């Protein structure tokens, strides 16, 4: 999942990061690069906590969804990739039946986007369930 983040910097402060789609998720860093990396860690930690508490993972919105919000005016926007399959929540191996053509398509898509099959399927199911509550 690619979460948009907005980065702000005032004089004499670190870069502050807000994650609009993950309520209560904030971070900071001395440099822009560090701010983005710290945001990735903050998002992963926040989502892990949500999973442990049985909460639904928020689906990321597009930057355009938040761009007009005055709270984020003047900020620098970036996207942070989060692989849900790498979160330290216990995983379980399952056996599913899926048409071979669809599985090939999933594998090709995952590989071309630097993801694993498991990560892509976990993300797709998470997004589907969030959209159909």
KOLKELO-296451 format. One record per atom (N, C-alpha, C): residue number from 1; residue in three letters; atom name; y, x, z. Coordinates in steps of 0.1 Angstrom, whole numbers. Atoms other than C-alpha are relative to their C-alpha. Layout:
<rs>
    k    r   a      Y      X      Z
  NUM  ALA  CA      Y      X      Z
...
</rs>
This chain:
<rs>
    k    r   a      Y      X      Z
    1  UNK   N    -12      9      0
    1  UNK  CA      0      0      0
    1  UNK   C     12      9      0
    2  UNK   N    -13     -7      1
    2  UNK  CA     35     12     -8
    2  UNK   C     11     -7      7
    3  UNK   N    -10      7     -8
    3  UNK  CA     60      3     19
    3  UNK   C     14      6     -3
    4  UNK   N    -13     -5      2
    4  UNK  CA     97      5     11
    4  UNK   C      6      4     14
    5  UNK   N     -7     -4    -12
    5  UNK  CA    118     24     37
    5  UNK   C     14      3     -4
    6  UNK   N    -14     -3      2
    6  UNK  CA    155     28     40
    6  UNK   C      5     10     10
    7  UNK   N     -4    -11     -8
    7  UNK  CA    171     60     53
    7  UNK   C     15      0      1
    8  UNK   N    -14     -1     -3
    8  UNK  CA    205     63     69
    8  UNK   C      3     13      7
    9  UNK   N     -4    -13     -7
    9  UNK  CA    224     94     80
    9  UNK   C     15     -2      3
   10  UNK   N    -14     -1     -4
   10  UNK  CA    256     94     99
   10  UNK   C      4     15      3
   11  UNK   N     -4    -13     -4
   11  UNK  CA    276    125    107
   11  UNK   C     -6      4     14
   12  UNK   N      6     -5    -13
   12  UNK  CA    260    146    135
   12  UNK   C    -12     -7      5
   13  UNK   N     12      7     -4
   13  UNK  CA    228    126    135
   13  UNK   C    -12      4     -9
   14  UNK   N     12     -2      8
   14  UNK  CA    192    130    122
   14  UNK   C      0    -12    -11
   15  UNK   N      2     11      9
   15  UNK  CA    181    108     93
   15  UNK   C     -8    -10      7
   16  UNK   N      7     12     -6
   16  UNK  CA    171     74    106
   16  UNK   C     -7     -8    -10
   17  UNK   N      8      8      9
   17  UNK  CA    144     54     90
   17  UNK   C     -3    -14      5
   18  UNK   N      4     14     -3
   18  UNK  CA    138     16     90
   18  UNK   C    -10     -4    -10
   19  UNK   N     10      5      9
   19  UNK  CA    107      0     76
   19  UNK   C      2    -16      0
   20  UNK   N     -3     14     -1
   20  UNK  CA    119    -35     67
   20  UNK   C    -12    -10      1
   21  UNK   N     12      9      1
   21  UNK  CA     84    -50     61
   21  UNK   C     -8      1     13
   22  UNK   N      8     -2    -12
   22  UNK  CA     70    -38     94
   22  UNK   C     10     -1     12
   23  UNK   N     -9      2    -11
   23  UNK  CA     90    -53    123
   23  UNK   C     -2      9     11
   24  UNK   N      0    -10    -12
   24  UNK  CA     99    -28    150
   24  UNK   C     -4     14     -4
   25  UNK   N      4    -13      4
   25  UNK  CA     89      2    130
   25  UNK   C     12      8     -5
   26  UNK   N    -11     -9      3
   26  UNK  CA    115     30    130
   26  UNK   C     -5     14      1
   27  UNK   N      3    -14     -1
   27  UNK  CA    115     67    126
   27  UNK   C     12      8     -2
   28  UNK   N    -11     -8      3
   28  UNK  CA    137     97    121
   28  UNK   C     -5     14     -3
   29  UNK   N      4    -13      3
   29  UNK  CA    137    133    109
   29  UNK   C     13      9     -2
   30  UNK   N    -12     -9      1
   30  UNK  CA    160    164    107
   30  UNK   C      4      1    -15
   31  UNK   N     -3     -1     14
   31  UNK  CA    157    165     69
   31  UNK   C     -5    -13     -7
   32  UNK   N      4     12      8
   32  UNK  CA    151    138     42
   32  UNK   C    -16      1     -1
   33  UNK   N     15     -2      2
   33  UNK  CA    115    152     36
   33  UNK   C     -7     -3     14
   34  UNK   N      6      3    -13
   34  UNK  CA    108    151     74
   34  UNK   C      1    -14      3
   35  UNK   N     -2     15     -3
   35  UNK  CA    122    116     77
   35  UNK   C    -10     -8     -7
   36  UNK   N     10      8      7
   36  UNK  CA     99    103     50
   36  UNK   C    -14      3      6
   37  UNK   N     13     -3     -6
   37  UNK  CA     68    121     65
   37  UNK   C     -1     -7     14
   38  UNK   N      0      7    -13
   38  UNK  CA     77    108    100
   38  UNK   C     -1    -15     -2
   39  UNK   N      1     14      3
   39  UNK  CA     81     73     85
   39  UNK   C    -15     -3     -3
   40  UNK   N     14      2      4
   40  UNK  CA     45     76     70
   40  UNK   C     -8     -1     13
   41  UNK   N      7      0    -13
   41  UNK  CA     32     85    105
   41  UNK   C      3    -12      8
   42  UNK   N     -4     12     -8
   42  UNK  CA     52     57    122
   42  UNK   C     -7    -13     -6
   43  UNK   N      6     12      6
   43  UNK  CA     39     31     97
   43  UNK   C    -15      0      3
   44  UNK   N     14     -1     -3
   44  UNK  CA      3     43    101
   44  UNK   C     -3     -4     14
   45  UNK   N      2      3    -15
   45  UNK  CA      5     42    139
   45  UNK   C      3    -15      3
   46  UNK   N     -4     14     -2
   46  UNK  CA     22      8    138
   46  UNK   C    -11    -10     -5
   47  UNK   N     10      8      6
   47  UNK  CA     -4     -7    115
   47  UNK   C    -13      1      7
   48  UNK   N     12     -2     -8
   48  UNK  CA    -32      8    135
   48  UNK   C      0     -9     12
   49  UNK   N     -2      8    -12
   49  UNK  CA    -19     -9    166
   49  UNK   C     -2    -15     -4
   50  UNK   N      2     14      4
   50  UNK  CA    -17    -42    147
   50  UNK   C    -14     -4     -3
   51  UNK   N     15      2      2
   51  UNK  CA    -53    -39    135
   51  UNK   C     -8     -1     13
   52  UNK   N      7      0    -13
   52  UNK  CA    -65    -31    170
   52  UNK   C      3    -13      8
   53  UNK   N     -3     12     -7
   53  UNK  CA    -47    -62    183
   53  UNK   C     -4    -12     -8
   54  UNK   N      5     12      8
   54  UNK  CA    -62    -84    155
   54  UNK   C     11     -6     -8
   55  UNK   N    -11      6      7
   55  UNK  CA    -29    -90    139
   55  UNK   C     -1      3    -15
   56  UNK   N      0     -2     15
   56  UNK  CA    -24    -94    101
   56  UNK   C      9     11     -4
   57  UNK   N     -8    -11      5
   57  UNK  CA    -11    -64     82
   57  UNK   C     11     -6     -9
   58  UNK   N    -11      6      9
   58  UNK  CA     23    -72     66
   58  UNK   C     -2      6    -14
   59  UNK   N      0     -4     14
   59  UNK  CA     23    -70     28
   59  UNK   C     13      6     -4
   60  UNK   N    -13     -6      3
   60  UNK  CA     50    -47     15
   60  UNK   C      7     -8    -11
   61  UNK   N     -8      7     10
   61  UNK  CA     78    -63     -5
   61  UNK   C      6     11     -9
   62  UNK   N     -6     -9      8
   62  UNK  CA     97    -47    -33
   62  UNK   C     14      4      6
   63  UNK   N    -13     -4     -5
   63  UNK  CA    129    -27    -26
   63  UNK   C     10    -10     -3
   64  UNK   N    -10     10      4
   64  UNK  CA    148    -54    -45
   64  UNK   C      1    -11     10
   65  UNK   N      0     11     -9
   65  UNK  CA    138    -79    -19
   65  UNK   C      9      3     12
   66  UNK   N     -8     -4    -11
   66  UNK  CA    157    -60      8
   66  UNK   C     13      6     -4
   67  UNK   N    -12     -7      5
   67  UNK  CA    184    -43    -13
   67  UNK   C     13     -7      4
   68  UNK   N    -13      7     -2
   68  UNK  CA    210    -70     -8
   68  UNK   C      3     -3     15
   69  UNK   N     -3      2    -14
   69  UNK  CA    206    -71     30
   69  UNK   C     10     10      5
   70  UNK   N    -11     -8     -5
   70  UNK  CA    238    -58     45
   70  UNK   C     -4     10     10
   71  UNK   N      5     -9    -10
   71  UNK  CA    219    -42     73
   71  UNK   C     -4     13     -6
   72  UNK   N      5    -12      7
   72  UNK  CA    206    -17     48
   72  UNK   C     10      7     -9
   73  UNK   N    -10     -5      9
   73  UNK  CA    238    -11     29
   73  UNK   C      2     15      2
   74  UNK   N     -3    -14      0
   74  UNK  CA    245     25     20
   74  UNK   C    -12      9      3
   75  UNK   N     12     -8     -3
   75  UNK  CA    209     36     27
   75  UNK   C     -6      5    -12
   76  UNK   N      8     -6     11
   76  UNK  CA    186     57      6
   76  UNK   C    -14     -7      1
   77  UNK   N     12      7      0
   77  UNK  CA    155     38     -5
   77  UNK   C    -11     10     -5
   78  UNK   N     12     -8      5
   78  UNK  CA    120     54     -9
   78  UNK   C    -12     -9      3
   79  UNK   N     13      7     -2
   79  UNK  CA     84     42    -10
   79  UNK   C     -9     10      6
   80  UNK   N     10     -8     -8
   80  UNK  CA     57     55     14
   80  UNK   C    -13     -6     -3
   81  UNK   N     13      5      2
   81  UNK  CA     21     52      4
   81  UNK   C     -8      1     13
   82  UNK   N      9      1    -11
   82  UNK  CA     -3     41     31
   82  UNK   C    -14     -4     -4
   83  UNK   N     14      3      4
   83  UNK  CA    -41     41     26
   83  UNK   C     -6     -6     12
   84  UNK   N      5      7    -11
   84  UNK  CA    -54     14     49
   84  UNK   C    -14      5      4
   85  UNK   N     14     -4     -3
   85  UNK  CA    -90     28     46
   85  UNK   C      0     13      9
   86  UNK   N     -1    -12     -8
   86  UNK  CA    -78     60     64
   86  UNK   C      4     -2     14
   87  UNK   N     -4      3    -14
   87  UNK  CA    -66     43     95
   87  UNK   C    -12      1      9
   88  UNK   N     11     -3     -8
   88  UNK  CA    -87     51    125
   88  UNK   C     -6    -12      7
   89  UNK   N      7     12     -5
   89  UNK  CA    -99     16    130
   89  UNK   C    -14      1     -5
   90  UNK   N     14     -1      3
   90  UNK  CA   -136     14    130
   90  UNK   C     -3     -7    -13
   91  UNK   N      4      5     13
   91  UNK  CA   -150      9     95
   91  UNK   C    -15     -4      1
   92  UNK   N     14      4      0
   92  UNK  CA   -183     -8     87
   92  UNK   C     -4      0    -15
   93  UNK   N      5      0     13
   93  UNK  CA   -204     -2     56
   93  UNK   C     -6    -14     -3
   94  UNK   N      5     13      3
   94  UNK  CA   -212    -34     38
   94  UNK   C     -7      1    -14
   95  UNK   N      7      1     13
   95  UNK  CA   -234    -43      8
   95  UNK   C      5    -13     -7
   96  UNK   N     -5     11      7
   96  UNK  CA   -217    -66    -17
   96  UNK   C     -5      0    -14
   97  UNK   N      4      1     14
   97  UNK  CA   -226    -79    -52
   97  UNK   C     13     -3     -7
   98  UNK   N    -12      1      8
   98  UNK  CA   -199    -75    -78
   98  UNK   C     -4      3    -14
   99  UNK   N      3     -3     14
   99  UNK  CA   -201    -76   -116
   99  UNK   C      3     14     -3
  100  UNK   N     -1    -15      3
  100  UNK  CA   -206    -41   -130
  100  UNK   C     13      3     -7
  101  UNK   N    -13     -2      8
  101  UNK  CA   -176    -45   -154
  101  UNK   C     12      0     10
  102  UNK   N    -11      1    -10
  102  UNK  CA   -153    -55   -125
  102  UNK   C     -1     13      9
  103  UNK   N      1    -12     -8
  103  UNK  CA   -166    -26   -104
  103  UNK   C      5     12     -7
  104  UNK   N     -5    -11      8
  104  UNK  CA   -159     -2   -132
  104  UNK   C     15      0     -1
  105  UNK   N    -15      2      0
  105  UNK  CA   -124    -16   -135
  105  UNK   C      6      4     13
  106  UNK   N     -5     -4    -13
  106  UNK  CA   -119    -12    -98
  106  UNK   C      0     15      2
  107  UNK   N      1    -15     -2
  107  UNK  CA   -131     24    -98
  107  UNK   C     10      7     -9
  108  UNK   N     -9     -6      9
  108  UNK  CA   -110     33   -128
  108  UNK   C     15     -1      5
  109  UNK   N    -13      3     -5
  109  UNK  CA    -79     17   -113
  109  UNK   C      3      9     13
  110  UNK   N     -1     -8    -12
  110  UNK  CA    -85     34    -79
  110  UNK   C      2     15     -3
  111  UNK   N     -1    -14      4
  111  UNK  CA    -90     68    -95
  111  UNK   C     13      4     -6
  112  UNK   N    -13     -3      7
  112  UNK  CA    -59     66   -117
  112  UNK   C     12     -2     10
  113  UNK   N    -11      1    -10
  113  UNK  CA    -38     57    -86
  113  UNK   C     -2      8     13
  114  UNK   N      2     -9    -11
  114  UNK  CA    -52     83    -63
  114  UNK   C     -6     -6     12
  115  UNK   N      6      8    -11
  115  UNK  CA    -71     58    -41
  115  UNK   C    -15      1     -1
  116  UNK   N     15      2      0
  116  UNK  CA   -107     53    -31
  116  UNK   C     -3    -15     -3
  117  UNK   N      4     14      2
  117  UNK  CA   -127     22    -40
  117  UNK   C      2     -8     12
  118  UNK   N     -1      8    -12
  118  UNK  CA   -129     12     -4
  118  UNK   C     15     -3      4
  119  UNK   N    -15      2     -3
  119  UNK  CA    -91     17      1
  119  UNK   C      6    -10     -8
  120  UNK   N     -5     10     10
  120  UNK  CA    -83     -3    -30
  120  UNK   C     -5    -14      4
  121  UNK   N      5     14     -3
  121  UNK  CA   -106    -32    -20
  121  UNK   C      6     -5     13
  122  UNK   N     -6      4    -13
  122  UNK  CA    -93    -32     16
  122  UNK   C     14     -4     -2
  123  UNK   N    -14      4      3
  123  UNK  CA    -57    -33      3
  123  UNK   C      0    -13     -7
  124  UNK   N      0     13      8
  124  UNK  CA    -65    -61    -22
  124  UNK   C     -3    -12      9
  125  UNK   N      4     11     -9
  125  UNK  CA    -82    -82      4
  125  UNK   C     11     -3     10
  126  UNK   N    -11      2    -10
  126  UNK  CA    -54    -77     29
  126  UNK   C     11     -7     -7
  127  UNK   N    -11      6      7
  127  UNK  CA    -28    -86      4
  127  UNK   C     -3    -15     -4
  128  UNK   N      4     13      4
  128  UNK  CA    -47   -116     -9
  128  UNK   C      0    -10     12
  129  UNK   N      0      8    -11
  129  UNK  CA    -52   -130     26
  129  UNK   C     14     -3      6
  130  UNK   N    -14      2     -5
  130  UNK  CA    -16   -125     36
  130  UNK   C      7    -10     -9
  131  UNK   N     -6      9      9
  131  UNK  CA     -5   -143      5
  131  UNK   C     -5    -14      0
  132  UNK   N      6     13      0
  132  UNK  CA    -28   -172     10
  132  UNK   C     -3     -6     14
  133  UNK   N      1      5    -14
  133  UNK  CA    -23   -180     47
  133  UNK   C      3    -15      1
</rs>
